[in-house]
Amino acid sequence: MMREEILEIADLAETPEAKLCAVRACVQAATLRSLHEQGAFQKLCLKGESARHFASGTPDSISDLEFGLVDKKGLQPSGKPGYKPEQWLFAVRRRLRFMGLDARIAFARKASIHAGWVKVTGLLPEELGFKISIDITPLAAETTKVALVDMAGECFGIRYMISCRS
């Protein structure tokens, strides 16, 4: 999906709030597709309202993306370290910029939560942004599910958990 297509979707919205939600959904779907392409869902699990929204296709609007860590250690088949959130977020920024969006990314590592912020300007009069939080307390991989998502012009796979500890 490109900038022009996102603006066309936004133009279909009847209120400024609905327009913001529609644009956010497009940017979040592009973000999740980028994470999927980077192999992030080998290590991450979408959880909470984020999981409910994307796994079941509910029309609810969500403001942030919440993840749990399934496996912090180990190597991917390519031999590269598996948990690399900074690289994943820079790939998200590249994808959003390729789509014609003015995207900025920030990331911070705290004791139990790693957090990233995605901000996009120039699509709407107000700045669009959302947080990506990763709870680094490992979850049991066998309690997660996998789904194929086709939403907001993007198709991607996710690992998710509807209810998990916070």
C-alpha positions as CSV (number, residue, x, y, z in Angstrom):
1,M,0.0,0.0,0.0
2,M,1.3,3.5,-0.8
3,R,0.6,6.9,0.6
4,E,-2.0,7.7,-2.1
5,E,-4.0,4.6,-1.2
6,I,-3.9,5.4,2.5
7,L,-5.2,8.9,1.8
8,E,-8.0,7.4,-0.3
9,I,-9.0,5.1,2.6
10,A,-8.9,8.1,4.9
11,D,-11.1,10.1,2.6
12,L,-13.9,7.5,3.0
13,A,-14.1,8.2,6.8
14,E,-16.9,10.5,7.9
15,T,-15.3,12.1,11.0
16,P,-11.7,13.2,11.8
17,E,-11.5,10.5,14.5
18,A,-12.5,7.8,12.0
19,K,-10.0,9.2,9.5
20,L,-7.2,9.0,12.2
21,C,-8.3,5.4,13.0
22,A,-8.3,4.4,9.4
23,V,-4.8,5.8,8.7
24,R,-3.5,4.3,12.0
25,A,-4.8,0.9,11.0
26,C,-3.0,1.1,7.6
27,V,0.3,2.1,9.2
28,Q,0.0,-0.6,11.9
29,A,-0.8,-3.3,9.3
30,A,2.3,-2.2,7.3
31,T,4.3,-2.3,10.5
32,L,3.1,-5.8,11.3
33,R,3.9,-7.0,7.7
34,S,7.4,-5.6,8.1
35,L,7.8,-7.4,11.4
36,H,6.5,-10.6,9.7
37,E,9.0,-10.3,6.8
38,Q,11.9,-9.8,9.3
39,G,11.0,-13.0,11.1
40,A,10.1,-11.2,14.3
41,F,7.1,-13.5,15.0
42,Q,9.5,-16.3,15.6
43,K,10.4,-14.5,18.8
44,L,7.4,-12.3,19.5
45,C,3.7,-12.8,20.3
46,L,1.1,-10.2,19.7
47,K,-1.1,-10.0,22.8
48,G,-4.0,-8.2,24.5
49,E,-6.3,-5.9,22.5
50,S,-3.7,-5.9,19.6
51,A,-4.0,-9.7,19.3
52,R,-7.8,-9.6,19.5
53,H,-8.0,-6.9,16.8
54,F,-5.6,-8.4,14.3
55,A,-6.2,-12.2,14.9
56,S,-10.0,-11.9,14.7
57,G,-10.4,-9.0,12.4
58,T,-12.5,-7.0,14.8
59,P,-13.2,-3.5,13.6
60,D,-12.2,-1.9,16.9
61,S,-9.5,0.7,16.7
62,I,-6.4,0.1,18.8
63,S,-3.9,2.7,19.6
64,D,-0.7,0.7,20.5
65,L,0.8,-2.7,19.6
66,E,1.5,-5.0,22.5
67,F,3.9,-8.0,22.3
68,G,5.2,-10.7,24.6
69,L,8.5,-12.4,24.1
70,V,8.3,-16.0,23.3
71,D,12.0,-16.8,23.1
72,K,14.8,-14.3,23.8
73,K,17.7,-16.8,23.3
74,G,18.7,-19.0,20.5
75,L,19.5,-18.6,16.8
76,Q,17.4,-18.4,13.7
77,P,18.1,-20.9,11.0
78,S,20.2,-18.3,9.3
79,G,22.5,-18.3,12.3
80,K,21.7,-14.7,13.2
81,P,20.7,-13.8,16.7
82,G,16.9,-14.1,17.0
83,Y,15.8,-11.1,19.2
84,K,16.8,-7.9,17.5
85,P,14.1,-5.2,18.1
86,E,16.1,-2.3,16.9
87,Q,16.8,-3.9,13.5
88,W,13.1,-4.8,13.2
89,L,12.1,-1.2,13.9
90,F,14.6,0.2,11.4
91,A,13.1,-2.2,8.8
92,V,9.6,-0.8,9.7
93,R,10.9,2.7,9.1
94,R,12.4,1.7,5.7
95,R,9.1,0.1,4.7
96,L,7.0,3.2,5.7
97,R,9.4,5.5,3.9
98,F,9.2,3.3,0.8
99,M,5.4,3.7,1.0
100,G,6.0,7.5,0.8
101,L,5.4,8.2,4.5
102,D,7.5,10.5,6.6
103,A,8.2,8.1,9.4
104,R,10.3,8.4,12.6
105,I,11.2,5.6,14.9
106,A,12.5,5.6,18.5
107,F,13.4,2.7,20.8
108,A,14.3,2.2,24.5
109,R,15.2,-0.8,26.5
110,K,13.9,-0.8,30.1
111,A,14.2,-3.5,32.7
112,S,11.1,-5.6,31.8
113,I,9.6,-3.7,28.8
114,H,11.3,-2.7,25.6
115,A,9.4,0.1,23.8
116,G,9.4,1.5,20.4
117,W,7.5,4.5,19.0
118,V,6.4,5.0,15.4
119,K,5.4,8.5,14.3
120,V,4.2,9.5,10.9
121,T,3.7,13.1,9.8
122,G,2.2,14.7,6.7
123,L,-0.8,12.4,6.2
124,L,-3.2,14.2,8.4
125,P,-3.2,17.7,10.0
126,E,-2.2,16.0,13.3
127,E,0.7,13.7,13.9
128,L,0.0,10.0,13.9
129,G,1.8,7.8,16.4
130,F,1.7,4.6,18.3
131,K,3.8,2.7,20.8
132,I,5.2,-0.8,20.3
133,S,5.8,-2.4,23.7
134,I,7.5,-5.8,24.2
135,D,7.2,-7.4,27.6
136,I,10.5,-9.3,27.8
137,T,9.4,-11.8,30.4
138,P,9.3,-15.0,28.2
139,L,6.0,-16.6,27.5
140,A,5.5,-20.3,26.8
141,A,5.5,-20.8,23.0
142,E,2.9,-23.6,23.2
143,T,0.3,-21.2,24.5
144,T,0.4,-19.1,21.3
145,K,-1.5,-19.4,18.0
146,V,-0.7,-18.4,14.5
147,A,-3.0,-16.5,12.1
148,L,-2.8,-15.2,8.6
149,V,-4.1,-11.6,8.5
150,D,-5.4,-9.7,5.4
151,M,-6.1,-6.2,6.6
152,A,-5.8,-2.6,5.3
153,G,-4.2,-3.7,2.1
154,E,-1.5,-5.9,3.7
155,C,-1.2,-9.6,4.1
156,F,1.0,-11.1,6.9
157,G,1.3,-13.8,9.4
158,I,1.3,-13.2,13.2
159,R,1.8,-15.3,16.3
160,Y,-0.6,-14.2,19.0
161,M,-2.1,-14.8,22.4
162,I,-5.5,-13.4,23.4
163,S,-5.0,-13.7,27.1
164,C,-1.7,-13.8,28.8
165,R,-0.1,-12.4,32.0
166,S,0.9,-8.8,32.0
